Amino acid sequence: MTLAAERELAHMGETCGCSDHDHDLVHELSRRLDALWRYDQYIANAEWRDDLRQFWRDAKAMEQQAIQRLKELIAQEVRNDCF
C-alpha cells in the first residue's frame, strides 16, 4: 500500500457506533428490506407463469418472516441496553 493510501485509511474503524453483531443486524435488515421492495415487481413480471409467481410469493413471505425476526432481535438488543 502506498504511503498516501496508508494515511487515508490509518484511522478508519477507530470509532464504532455499536457492536459488530448489532451492526450486522441493522445491515442485514437493510439488505432484506431492499429485496422485499422488489418482490412485487418480480411477481408482476412472471405474469401468467403460475409456478414462477408462486416462487416469488413464497420468497416474499420468507423475506417478511426474516425481516420480522430481525426487527425483534434489534428491539431485544435495544431493551437489553446492548445497542
PDB file of N, CA, C and O in Angstrom:
ATOM      1  N   MET A   1       0.843  -1.163   0.000  1.00  0.00           N
ATOM      2  CA  MET A   1       0.000   0.000   0.000  1.00  0.00           C
ATOM      3  C   MET A   1       0.897   1.239   0.000  1.00  0.00           C
ATOM      4  O   MET A   1       1.929   1.265   0.671  1.00  0.00           O
ATOM      5  N   THR A   2       0.504   2.248  -0.746  1.00  0.00           N
ATOM      6  CA  THR A   2       1.297   3.467  -0.805  1.00  0.00           C
ATOM      7  C   THR A   2       1.141   4.247   0.492  1.00  0.00           C
ATOM      8  O   THR A   2       0.193   4.036   1.249  1.00  0.00           O
ATOM      9  N   LEU A   3       2.075   5.141   0.736  1.00  0.00           N
ATOM     10  CA  LEU A   3       2.059   5.957   1.944  1.00  0.00           C
ATOM     11  C   LEU A   3       0.791   6.798   2.025  1.00  0.00           C
ATOM     12  O   LEU A   3       0.198   6.918   3.097  1.00  0.00           O
ATOM     13  N   ALA A   4       0.367   7.383   0.903  1.00  0.00           N
ATOM     14  CA  ALA A   4      -0.846   8.195   0.891  1.00  0.00           C
ATOM     15  C   ALA A   4      -2.073   7.350   1.243  1.00  0.00           C
ATOM     16  O   ALA A   4      -2.933   7.787   2.007  1.00  0.00           O
ATOM     17  N   ALA A   5      -2.147   6.168   0.697  1.00  0.00           N
ATOM     18  CA  ALA A   5      -3.275   5.283   0.979  1.00  0.00           C
ATOM     19  C   ALA A   5      -3.257   4.840   2.440  1.00  0.00           C
ATOM     20  O   ALA A   5      -4.308   4.732   3.072  1.00  0.00           O
ATOM     21  N   GLU A   6      -2.076   4.584   2.970  1.00  0.00           N
ATOM     22  CA  GLU A   6      -1.968   4.198   4.373  1.00  0.00           C
ATOM     23  C   GLU A   6      -2.466   5.312   5.278  1.00  0.00           C
ATOM     24  O   GLU A   6      -3.162   5.056   6.261  1.00  0.00           O
ATOM     25  N   ARG A   7      -2.114   6.543   4.949  1.00  0.00           N
ATOM     26  CA  ARG A   7      -2.574   7.688   5.750  1.00  0.00           C
ATOM     27  C   ARG A   7      -4.093   7.841   5.638  1.00  0.00           C
ATOM     28  O   ARG A   7      -4.771   8.154   6.617  1.00  0.00           O
ATOM     29  N   GLU A   8      -4.604   7.618   4.453  1.00  0.00           N
ATOM     30  CA  GLU A   8      -6.037   7.775   4.221  1.00  0.00           C
ATOM     31  C   GLU A   8      -6.855   6.789   5.047  1.00  0.00           C
ATOM     32  O   GLU A   8      -7.957   7.116   5.488  1.00  0.00           O
ATOM     33  N   LEU A   9      -6.330   5.592   5.259  1.00  0.00           N
ATOM     34  CA  LEU A   9      -7.047   4.548   5.968  1.00  0.00           C
ATOM     35  C   LEU A   9      -6.579   4.338   7.406  1.00  0.00           C
ATOM     36  O   LEU A   9      -7.096   3.465   8.103  1.00  0.00           O
ATOM     37  N   ALA A  10      -5.619   5.120   7.850  1.00  0.00           N
ATOM     38  CA  ALA A  10      -4.979   4.883   9.139  1.00  0.00           C
ATOM     39  C   ALA A  10      -5.946   4.889  10.317  1.00  0.00           C
ATOM     40  O   ALA A  10      -5.747   4.137  11.271  1.00  0.00           O
ATOM     41  N   HIS A  11      -6.969   5.704  10.275  1.00  0.00           N
ATOM     42  CA  HIS A  11      -7.859   5.841  11.435  1.00  0.00           C
ATOM     43  C   HIS A  11      -9.260   5.280  11.192  1.00  0.00           C
ATOM     44  O   HIS A  11     -10.146   5.420  12.035  1.00  0.00           O
ATOM     45  N   MET A  12      -9.451   4.654  10.053  1.00  0.00           N
ATOM     46  CA  MET A  12     -10.753   4.085   9.750  1.00  0.00           C
ATOM     47  C   MET A  12     -11.059   2.969  10.726  1.00  0.00           C
ATOM     48  O   MET A  12     -10.229   2.091  10.962  1.00  0.00           O
ATOM     49  N   GLY A  13     -12.246   3.004  11.289  1.00  0.00           N
ATOM     50  CA  GLY A  13     -12.686   1.964  12.203  1.00  0.00           C
ATOM     51  C   GLY A  13     -12.340   2.203  13.661  1.00  0.00           C
ATOM     52  O   GLY A  13     -12.654   1.370  14.510  1.00  0.00           O
ATOM     53  N   GLU A  14     -11.694   3.334  13.972  1.00  0.00           N
ATOM     54  CA  GLU A  14     -11.360   3.604  15.364  1.00  0.00           C
ATOM     55  C   GLU A  14     -12.607   3.893  16.194  1.00  0.00           C
ATOM     56  O   GLU A  14     -12.677   3.502  17.359  1.00  0.00           O
ATOM     57  N   THR A  15     -13.573   4.562  15.617  1.00  0.00           N
ATOM     58  CA  THR A  15     -14.803   4.893  16.318  1.00  0.00           C
ATOM     59  C   THR A  15     -15.898   3.963  15.841  1.00  0.00           C
ATOM     60  O   THR A  15     -16.132   3.806  14.643  1.00  0.00           O
ATOM     61  N   CYS A  16     -16.556   3.357  16.795  1.00  0.00           N
ATOM     62  CA  CYS A  16     -17.599   2.386  16.466  1.00  0.00           C
ATOM     63  C   CYS A  16     -18.898   2.827  17.127  1.00  0.00           C
ATOM     64  O   CYS A  16     -18.924   3.085  18.330  1.00  0.00           O
ATOM     65  N   GLY A  17     -19.976   2.915  16.353  1.00  0.00           N
ATOM     66  CA  GLY A  17     -21.260   3.354  16.878  1.00  0.00           C
ATOM     67  C   GLY A  17     -22.025   2.267  17.612  1.00  0.00           C
ATOM     68  O   GLY A  17     -22.926   2.558  18.398  1.00  0.00           O
ATOM     69  N   CYS A  18     -21.670   1.021  17.359  1.00  0.00           N
ATOM     70  CA  CYS A  18     -22.327  -0.105  18.035  1.00  0.00           C
ATOM     71  C   CYS A  18     -21.452  -1.346  17.854  1.00  0.00           C
ATOM     72  O   CYS A  18     -20.478  -1.347  17.102  1.00  0.00           O
ATOM     73  N   SER A  19     -21.831  -2.380  18.561  1.00  0.00           N
ATOM     74  CA  SER A  19     -21.092  -3.643  18.455  1.00  0.00           C
ATOM     75  C   SER A  19     -21.240  -4.223  17.055  1.00  0.00           C
ATOM     76  O   SER A  19     -22.208  -3.941  16.349  1.00  0.00           O
ATOM     77  N   ASP A  20     -20.273  -5.029  16.671  1.00  0.00           N
ATOM     78  CA  ASP A  20     -20.311  -5.650  15.346  1.00  0.00           C
ATOM     79  C   ASP A  20     -21.602  -6.436  15.127  1.00  0.00           C
ATOM     80  O   ASP A  20     -22.204  -6.359  14.056  1.00  0.00           O
ATOM     81  N   HIS A  21     -22.024  -7.187  16.131  1.00  0.00           N
ATOM     82  CA  HIS A  21     -23.228  -8.004  15.948  1.00  0.00           C
ATOM     83  C   HIS A  21     -24.468  -7.137  15.756  1.00  0.00           C
ATOM     84  O   HIS A  21     -25.377  -7.528  15.024  1.00  0.00           O
ATOM     85  N   ASP A  22     -24.525  -5.980  16.391  1.00  0.00           N
ATOM     86  CA  ASP A  22     -25.656  -5.073  16.183  1.00  0.00           C
ATOM     87  C   ASP A  22     -25.594  -4.424  14.806  1.00  0.00           C
ATOM     88  O   ASP A  22     -26.619  -4.263  14.144  1.00  0.00           O
ATOM     89  N   HIS A  23     -24.416  -4.061  14.387  1.00  0.00           N
ATOM     90  CA  HIS A  23     -24.251  -3.516  13.038  1.00  0.00           C
ATOM     91  C   HIS A  23     -24.681  -4.552  12.011  1.00  0.00           C
ATOM     92  O   HIS A  23     -25.335  -4.222  11.022  1.00  0.00           O
ATOM     93  N   ASP A  24     -24.313  -5.804  12.247  1.00  0.00           N
ATOM     94  CA  ASP A  24     -24.691  -6.885  11.335  1.00  0.00           C
ATOM     95  C   ASP A  24     -26.212  -7.014  11.230  1.00  0.00           C
ATOM     96  O   ASP A  24     -26.746  -7.207  10.138  1.00  0.00           O
ATOM     97  N   LEU A  25     -26.906  -6.909  12.361  1.00  0.00           N
ATOM     98  CA  LEU A  25     -28.366  -6.988  12.351  1.00  0.00           C
ATOM     99  C   LEU A  25     -28.980  -5.863  11.520  1.00  0.00           C
ATOM    100  O   LEU A  25     -29.869  -6.098  10.702  1.00  0.00           O
ATOM    101  N   VAL A  26     -28.501  -4.649  11.735  1.00  0.00           N
ATOM    102  CA  VAL A  26     -29.030  -3.494  11.004  1.00  0.00           C
ATOM    103  C   VAL A  26     -28.712  -3.609   9.518  1.00  0.00           C
ATOM    104  O   VAL A  26     -29.562  -3.327   8.673  1.00  0.00           O
ATOM    105  N   HIS A  27     -27.500  -4.020   9.202  1.00  0.00           N
ATOM    106  CA  HIS A  27     -27.095  -4.167   7.802  1.00  0.00           C
ATOM    107  C   HIS A  27     -27.954  -5.217   7.103  1.00  0.00           C
ATOM    108  O   HIS A  27     -28.409  -5.014   5.977  1.00  0.00           O
ATOM    109  N   GLU A  28     -28.168  -6.330   7.781  1.00  0.00           N
ATOM    110  CA  GLU A  28     -28.973  -7.400   7.189  1.00  0.00           C
ATOM    111  C   GLU A  28     -30.423  -6.972   7.036  1.00  0.00           C
ATOM    112  O   GLU A  28     -31.062  -7.312   6.040  1.00  0.00           O
ATOM    113  N   LEU A  29     -30.956  -6.229   8.007  1.00  0.00           N
ATOM    114  CA  LEU A  29     -32.321  -5.714   7.882  1.00  0.00           C
ATOM    115  C   LEU A  29     -32.434  -4.811   6.655  1.00  0.00           C
ATOM    116  O   LEU A  29     -33.388  -4.926   5.886  1.00  0.00           O
ATOM    117  N   SER A  30     -31.490  -3.938   6.472  1.00  0.00           N
ATOM    118  CA  SER A  30     -31.490  -3.042   5.321  1.00  0.00           C
ATOM    119  C   SER A  30     -31.440  -3.822   4.014  1.00  0.00           C
ATOM    120  O   SER A  30     -32.172  -3.518   3.073  1.00  0.00           O
ATOM    121  N   ARG A  31     -30.585  -4.814   3.962  1.00  0.00           N
ATOM    122  CA  ARG A  31     -30.441  -5.630   2.754  1.00  0.00           C
ATOM    123  C   ARG A  31     -31.749  -6.352   2.421  1.00  0.00           C
ATOM    124  O   ARG A  31     -32.168  -6.404   1.265  1.00  0.00           O
ATOM    125  N   ARG A  32     -32.379  -6.902   3.445  1.00  0.00           N
ATOM    126  CA  ARG A  32     -33.616  -7.640   3.228  1.00  0.00           C
ATOM    127  C   ARG A  32     -34.785  -6.726   2.890  1.00  0.00           C
ATOM    128  O   ARG A  32     -35.655  -7.107   2.107  1.00  0.00           O
ATOM    129  N   LEU A  33     -34.822  -5.528   3.465  1.00  0.00           N
ATOM    130  CA  LEU A  33     -35.864  -4.565   3.105  1.00  0.00           C
ATOM    131  C   LEU A  33     -35.743  -4.161   1.643  1.00  0.00           C
ATOM    132  O   LEU A  33     -36.749  -3.999   0.952  1.00  0.00           O
ATOM    133  N   ASP A  34     -34.523  -4.002   1.178  1.00  0.00           N
ATOM    134  CA  ASP A  34     -34.306  -3.696  -0.247  1.00  0.00           C
ATOM    135  C   ASP A  34     -34.819  -4.828  -1.130  1.00  0.00           C
ATOM    136  O   ASP A  34     -35.438  -4.582  -2.166  1.00  0.00           O
ATOM    137  N   ALA A  35     -34.563  -6.056  -0.724  1.00  0.00           N
ATOM    138  CA  ALA A  35     -35.025  -7.212  -1.506  1.00  0.00           C
ATOM    139  C   ALA A  35     -36.550  -7.284  -1.493  1.00  0.00           C
ATOM    140  O   ALA A  35     -37.170  -7.524  -2.530  1.00  0.00           O
ATOM    141  N   LEU A  36     -37.154  -7.079  -0.326  1.00  0.00           N
ATOM    142  CA  LEU A  36     -38.605  -7.144  -0.209  1.00  0.00           C
ATOM    143  C   LEU A  36     -39.270  -6.144  -1.142  1.00  0.00           C
ATOM    144  O   LEU A  36     -40.307  -6.436  -1.738  1.00  0.00           O
ATOM    145  N   TRP A  37     -38.686  -4.993  -1.265  1.00  0.00           N
ATOM    146  CA  TRP A  37     -39.203  -3.915  -2.101  1.00  0.00           C
ATOM    147  C   TRP A  37     -39.349  -4.360  -3.554  1.00  0.00           C
ATOM    148  O   TRP A  37     -40.187  -3.833  -4.286  1.00  0.00           O
ATOM    149  N   ARG A  38     -38.541  -5.320  -3.970  1.00  0.00           N
ATOM    150  CA  ARG A  38     -38.526  -5.769  -5.368  1.00  0.00           C
ATOM    151  C   ARG A  38     -39.493  -6.926  -5.666  1.00  0.00           C
ATOM    152  O   ARG A  38     -39.850  -7.138  -6.825  1.00  0.00           O
ATOM    153  N   TYR A  39     -39.915  -7.662  -4.658  1.00  0.00           N
ATOM    154  CA  TYR A  39     -40.683  -8.875  -4.907  1.00  0.00           C
ATOM    155  C   TYR A  39     -41.989  -8.645  -5.658  1.00  0.00           C
ATOM    156  O   TYR A  39     -42.343  -9.454  -6.515  1.00  0.00           O
ATOM    157  N   ASP A  40     -42.708  -7.578  -5.369  1.00  0.00           N
ATOM    158  CA  ASP A  40     -43.960  -7.337  -6.089  1.00  0.00           C
ATOM    159  C   ASP A  40     -43.713  -7.168  -7.583  1.00  0.00           C
ATOM    160  O   ASP A  40     -44.522  -7.601  -8.404  1.00  0.00           O
ATOM    161  N   GLN A  41     -42.596  -6.539  -7.933  1.00  0.00           N
ATOM    162  CA  GLN A  41     -42.269  -6.401  -9.349  1.00  0.00           C
ATOM    163  C   GLN A  41     -41.921  -7.749  -9.960  1.00  0.00           C
ATOM    164  O   GLN A  41     -42.309  -8.041 -11.091  1.00  0.00           O
ATOM    165  N   TYR A  42     -41.190  -8.571  -9.215  1.00  0.00           N
ATOM    166  CA  TYR A  42     -40.868  -9.910  -9.711  1.00  0.00           C
ATOM    167  C   TYR A  42     -42.140 -10.713  -9.955  1.00  0.00           C
ATOM    168  O   TYR A  42     -42.259 -11.415 -10.959  1.00  0.00           O
ATOM    169  N   ILE A  43     -43.095 -10.602  -9.025  1.00  0.00           N
ATOM    170  CA  ILE A  43     -44.373 -11.307  -9.174  1.00  0.00           C
ATOM    171  C   ILE A  43     -45.093 -10.813 -10.418  1.00  0.00           C
ATOM    172  O   ILE A  43     -45.607 -11.616 -11.197  1.00  0.00           O
ATOM    173  N   ALA A  44     -45.136  -9.524 -10.608  1.00  0.00           N
ATOM    174  CA  ALA A  44     -45.791  -8.949 -11.786  1.00  0.00           C
ATOM    175  C   ALA A  44     -45.079  -9.371 -13.071  1.00  0.00           C
ATOM    176  O   ALA A  44     -45.731  -9.645 -14.079  1.00  0.00           O
ATOM    177  N   ASN A  45     -43.769  -9.423 -13.043  1.00  0.00           N
ATOM    178  CA  ASN A  45     -43.001  -9.806 -14.232  1.00  0.00           C
ATOM    179  C   ASN A  45     -43.276 -11.250 -14.652  1.00  0.00           C
ATOM    180  O   ASN A  45     -43.158 -11.585 -15.831  1.00  0.00           O
ATOM    181  N   ALA A  46     -43.637 -12.094 -13.706  1.00  0.00           N
ATOM    182  CA  ALA A  46     -43.895 -13.503 -14.018  1.00  0.00           C
ATOM    183  C   ALA A  46     -45.219 -13.697 -14.753  1.00  0.00           C
ATOM    184  O   ALA A  46     -45.476 -14.765 -15.308  1.00  0.00           O
ATOM    185  N   GLU A  47     -46.043 -12.675 -14.754  1.00  0.00           N
ATOM    186  CA  GLU A  47     -47.331 -12.658 -15.460  1.00  0.00           C
ATOM    187  C   GLU A  47     -48.080 -13.978 -15.349  1.00  0.00           C
ATOM    188  O   GLU A  47     -48.520 -14.344 -14.259  1.00  0.00           O
ATOM    189  N   TRP A  48     -48.230 -14.687 -16.437  1.00  0.00           N
ATOM    190  CA  TRP A  48     -49.051 -15.897 -16.499  1.00  0.00           C
ATOM    191  C   TRP A  48     -48.317 -17.155 -16.043  1.00  0.00           C
ATOM    192  O   TRP A  48     -48.904 -18.237 -16.048  1.00  0.00           O
ATOM    193  N   ARG A  49     -47.049 -17.042 -15.650  1.00  0.00           N
ATOM    194  CA  ARG A  49     -46.266 -18.213 -15.222  1.00  0.00           C
ATOM    195  C   ARG A  49     -46.542 -18.503 -13.752  1.00  0.00           C
ATOM    196  O   ARG A  49     -45.835 -18.018 -12.868  1.00  0.00           O
ATOM    197  N   ASP A  50     -47.565 -19.291 -13.505  1.00  0.00           N
ATOM    198  CA  ASP A  50     -48.020 -19.540 -12.138  1.00  0.00           C
ATOM    199  C   ASP A  50     -46.938 -20.096 -11.228  1.00  0.00           C
ATOM    200  O   ASP A  50     -46.856 -19.721 -10.058  1.00  0.00           O
ATOM    201  N   ASP A  51     -46.102 -20.994 -11.760  1.00  0.00           N
ATOM    202  CA  ASP A  51     -45.043 -21.579 -10.933  1.00  0.00           C
ATOM    203  C   ASP A  51     -44.030 -20.521 -10.516  1.00  0.00           C
ATOM    204  O   ASP A  51     -43.554 -20.539  -9.381  1.00  0.00           O
ATOM    205  N   LEU A  52     -43.695 -19.607 -11.409  1.00  0.00           N
ATOM    206  CA  LEU A  52     -42.757 -18.529 -11.070  1.00  0.00           C
ATOM    207  C   LEU A  52     -43.387 -17.538 -10.101  1.00  0.00           C
ATOM    208  O   LEU A  52     -42.749 -17.099  -9.144  1.00  0.00           O
ATOM    209  N   ARG A  53     -44.635 -17.192 -10.356  1.00  0.00           N
ATOM    210  CA  ARG A  53     -45.328 -16.257  -9.459  1.00  0.00           C
ATOM    211  C   ARG A  53     -45.384 -16.834  -8.037  1.00  0.00           C
ATOM    212  O   ARG A  53     -45.181 -16.116  -7.058  1.00  0.00           O
ATOM    213  N   GLN A  54     -45.659 -18.125  -7.941  1.00  0.00           N
ATOM    214  CA  GLN A  54     -45.717 -18.747  -6.614  1.00  0.00           C
ATOM    215  C   GLN A  54     -44.347 -18.752  -5.948  1.00  0.00           C
ATOM    216  O   GLN A  54     -44.237 -18.526  -4.743  1.00  0.00           O
ATOM    217  N   PHE A  55     -43.306 -19.008  -6.731  1.00  0.00           N
ATOM    218  CA  PHE A  55     -41.949 -18.953  -6.177  1.00  0.00           C
ATOM    219  C   PHE A  55     -41.674 -17.583  -5.568  1.00  0.00           C
ATOM    220  O   PHE A  55     -41.179 -17.488  -4.445  1.00  0.00           O
ATOM    221  N   TRP A  56     -41.996 -16.518  -6.309  1.00  0.00           N
ATOM    222  CA  TRP A  56     -41.736 -15.165  -5.818  1.00  0.00           C
ATOM    223  C   TRP A  56     -42.616 -14.840  -4.610  1.00  0.00           C
ATOM    224  O   TRP A  56     -42.177 -14.151  -3.689  1.00  0.00           O
ATOM    225  N   ARG A  57     -43.847 -15.330  -4.612  1.00  0.00           N
ATOM    226  CA  ARG A  57     -44.708 -15.119  -3.434  1.00  0.00           C
ATOM    227  C   ARG A  57     -44.128 -15.821  -2.207  1.00  0.00           C
ATOM    228  O   ARG A  57     -44.112 -15.263  -1.110  1.00  0.00           O
ATOM    229  N   ASP A  58     -43.656 -17.042  -2.405  1.00  0.00           N
ATOM    230  CA  ASP A  58     -43.047 -17.792  -1.298  1.00  0.00           C
ATOM    231  C   ASP A  58     -41.786 -17.091  -0.803  1.00  0.00           C
ATOM    232  O   ASP A  58     -41.568 -16.968   0.402  1.00  0.00           O
ATOM    233  N   ALA A  59     -40.965 -16.636  -1.732  1.00  0.00           N
ATOM    234  CA  ALA A  59     -39.733 -15.932  -1.356  1.00  0.00           C
ATOM    235  C   ALA A  59     -40.069 -14.655  -0.585  1.00  0.00           C
ATOM    236  O   ALA A  59     -39.413 -14.323   0.402  1.00  0.00           O
ATOM    237  N   LYS A  60     -41.088 -13.954  -1.044  1.00  0.00           N
ATOM    238  CA  LYS A  60     -41.514 -12.724  -0.362  1.00  0.00           C
ATOM    239  C   LYS A  60     -41.963 -13.030   1.068  1.00  0.00           C
ATOM    240  O   LYS A  60     -41.605 -12.312   2.001  1.00  0.00           O
ATOM    241  N   ALA A  61     -42.743 -14.093   1.237  1.00  0.00           N
ATOM    242  CA  ALA A  61     -43.217 -14.472   2.569  1.00  0.00           C
ATOM    243  C   ALA A  61     -42.052 -14.829   3.493  1.00  0.00           C
ATOM    244  O   ALA A  61     -42.040 -14.434   4.659  1.00  0.00           O
ATOM    245  N   MET A  62     -41.087 -15.565   2.980  1.00  0.00           N
ATOM    246  CA  MET A  62     -39.909 -15.913   3.789  1.00  0.00           C
ATOM    247  C   MET A  62     -39.127 -14.657   4.157  1.00  0.00           C
ATOM    248  O   MET A  62     -38.633 -14.534   5.278  1.00  0.00           O
ATOM    249  N   GLU A  63     -39.017 -13.736   3.219  1.00  0.00           N
ATOM    250  CA  GLU A  63     -38.300 -12.483   3.480  1.00  0.00           C
ATOM    251  C   GLU A  63     -39.010 -11.678   4.566  1.00  0.00           C
ATOM    252  O   GLU A  63     -38.367 -11.108   5.447  1.00  0.00           O
ATOM    253  N   GLN A  64     -40.343 -11.635   4.496  1.00  0.00           N
ATOM    254  CA  GLN A  64     -41.108 -10.913   5.504  1.00  0.00           C
ATOM    255  C   GLN A  64     -40.917 -11.529   6.890  1.00  0.00           C
ATOM    256  O   GLN A  64     -40.836 -10.808   7.884  1.00  0.00           O
ATOM    257  N   GLN A  65     -40.845 -12.856   6.959  1.00  0.00           N
ATOM    258  CA  GLN A  65     -40.603 -13.524   8.236  1.00  0.00           C
ATOM    259  C   GLN A  65     -39.216 -13.186   8.779  1.00  0.00           C
ATOM    260  O   GLN A  65     -39.055 -12.916   9.969  1.00  0.00           O
ATOM    261  N   ALA A  66     -38.229 -13.202   7.906  1.00  0.00           N
ATOM    262  CA  ALA A  66     -36.859 -12.886   8.328  1.00  0.00           C
ATOM    263  C   ALA A  66     -36.773 -11.430   8.793  1.00  0.00           C
ATOM    264  O   ALA A  66     -36.101 -11.133   9.780  1.00  0.00           O
ATOM    265  N   ILE A  67     -37.443 -10.535   8.094  1.00  0.00           N
ATOM    266  CA  ILE A  67     -37.452  -9.118   8.483  1.00  0.00           C
ATOM    267  C   ILE A  67     -38.084  -8.956   9.855  1.00  0.00           C
ATOM    268  O   ILE A  67     -37.565  -8.224  10.697  1.00  0.00           O
ATOM    269  N   GLN A  68     -39.195  -9.632  10.084  1.00  0.00           N
ATOM    270  CA  GLN A  68     -39.855  -9.544  11.388  1.00  0.00           C
ATOM    271  C   GLN A  68     -38.936 -10.051  12.488  1.00  0.00           C
ATOM    272  O   GLN A  68     -38.854  -9.450  13.559  1.00  0.00           O
ATOM    273  N   ARG A  69     -38.251 -11.145  12.228  1.00  0.00           N
ATOM    274  CA  ARG A  69     -37.324 -11.707  13.234  1.00  0.00           C
ATOM    275  C   ARG A  69     -36.163 -10.750  13.497  1.00  0.00           C
ATOM    276  O   ARG A  69     -35.760 -10.565  14.646  1.00  0.00           O
ATOM    277  N   LEU A  70     -35.630 -10.149  12.452  1.00  0.00           N
ATOM    278  CA  LEU A  70     -34.550  -9.179  12.634  1.00  0.00           C
ATOM    279  C   LEU A  70     -35.013  -7.987  13.460  1.00  0.00           C
ATOM    280  O   LEU A  70     -34.282  -7.517  14.332  1.00  0.00           O
ATOM    281  N   LYS A  71     -36.214  -7.495  13.196  1.00  0.00           N
ATOM    282  CA  LYS A  71     -36.760  -6.377  13.974  1.00  0.00           C
ATOM    283  C   LYS A  71     -36.885  -6.761  15.445  1.00  0.00           C
ATOM    284  O   LYS A  71     -36.567  -5.966  16.329  1.00  0.00           O
ATOM    285  N   GLU A  72     -37.348  -7.979  15.700  1.00  0.00           N
ATOM    286  CA  GLU A  72     -37.475  -8.456  17.077  1.00  0.00           C
ATOM    287  C   GLU A  72     -36.111  -8.528  17.762  1.00  0.00           C
ATOM    288  O   GLU A  72     -35.967  -8.136  18.919  1.00  0.00           O
ATOM    289  N   LEU A  73     -35.126  -9.026  17.044  1.00  0.00           N
ATOM    290  CA  LEU A  73     -33.782  -9.130  17.623  1.00  0.00           C
ATOM    291  C   LEU A  73     -33.186  -7.753  17.897  1.00  0.00           C
ATOM    292  O   LEU A  73     -32.539  -7.555  18.925  1.00  0.00           O
ATOM    293  N   ILE A  74     -33.395  -6.816  17.004  1.00  0.00           N
ATOM    294  CA  ILE A  74     -32.899  -5.459  17.214  1.00  0.00           C
ATOM    295  C   ILE A  74     -33.588  -4.837  18.425  1.00  0.00           C
ATOM    296  O   ILE A  74     -32.937  -4.204  19.257  1.00  0.00           O
ATOM    297  N   ALA A  75     -34.913  -5.017  18.525  1.00  0.00           N
ATOM    298  CA  ALA A  75     -35.657  -4.497  19.681  1.00  0.00           C
ATOM    299  C   ALA A  75     -35.144  -5.111  20.976  1.00  0.00           C
ATOM    300  O   ALA A  75     -35.021  -4.421  21.988  1.00  0.00           O
ATOM    301  N   GLN A  76     -34.848  -6.396  20.945  1.00  0.00           N
ATOM    302  CA  GLN A  76     -34.302  -7.078  22.121  1.00  0.00           C
ATOM    303  C   GLN A  76     -32.954  -6.492  22.501  1.00  0.00           C
ATOM    304  O   GLN A  76     -32.690  -6.262  23.681  1.00  0.00           O
ATOM    305  N   GLU A  77     -32.109  -6.251  21.527  1.00  0.00           N
ATOM    306  CA  GLU A  77     -30.801  -5.646  21.800  1.00  0.00           C
ATOM    307  C   GLU A  77     -30.963  -4.269  22.436  1.00  0.00           C
ATOM    308  O   GLU A  77     -30.228  -3.917  23.358  1.00  0.00           O
ATOM    309  N   VAL A  78     -31.921  -3.495  21.944  1.00  0.00           N
ATOM    310  CA  VAL A  78     -32.162  -2.151  22.497  1.00  0.00           C
ATOM    311  C   VAL A  78     -32.676  -2.266  23.928  1.00  0.00           C
ATOM    312  O   VAL A  78     -32.190  -1.566  24.817  1.00  0.00           O
ATOM    313  N   ARG A  79     -33.658  -3.146  24.160  1.00  0.00           N
ATOM    314  CA  ARG A  79     -34.197  -3.343  25.524  1.00  0.00           C
ATOM    315  C   ARG A  79     -33.118  -3.778  26.510  1.00  0.00           C
ATOM    316  O   ARG A  79     -33.133  -3.377  27.674  1.00  0.00           O
ATOM    317  N   ASN A  80     -32.185  -4.596  26.041  1.00  0.00           N
ATOM    318  CA  ASN A  80     -31.100  -5.089  26.895  1.00  0.00           C
ATOM    319  C   ASN A  80     -29.969  -4.093  27.041  1.00  0.00           C
ATOM    320  O   ASN A  80     -28.943  -4.380  27.658  1.00  0.00           O
ATOM    321  N   ASP A  81     -30.171  -2.907  26.458  1.00  0.00           N
ATOM    322  CA  ASP A  81     -29.171  -1.823  26.510  1.00  0.00           C
ATOM    323  C   ASP A  81     -27.831  -2.277  25.912  1.00  0.00           C
ATOM    324  O   ASP A  81     -26.765  -1.851  26.355  1.00  0.00           O
ATOM    325  N   CYS A  82     -27.909  -3.147  24.900  1.00  0.00           N
ATOM    326  CA  CYS A  82     -26.717  -3.665  24.241  1.00  0.00           C
ATOM    327  C   CYS A  82     -26.436  -2.915  22.940  1.00  0.00           C
ATOM    328  O   CYS A  82     -25.398  -3.127  22.313  1.00  0.00           O
ATOM    329  N   PHE A  83     -27.323  -2.070  22.546  1.00  0.00           N
ATOM    330  CA  PHE A  83     -27.197  -1.411  21.241  1.00  0.00           C
ATOM    331  C   PHE A  83     -26.505  -0.085  21.400  1.00  0.00           C
ATOM    332  O   PHE A  83     -26.302   0.627  20.417  1.00  0.00           O
TER     333      PHE A  83
END
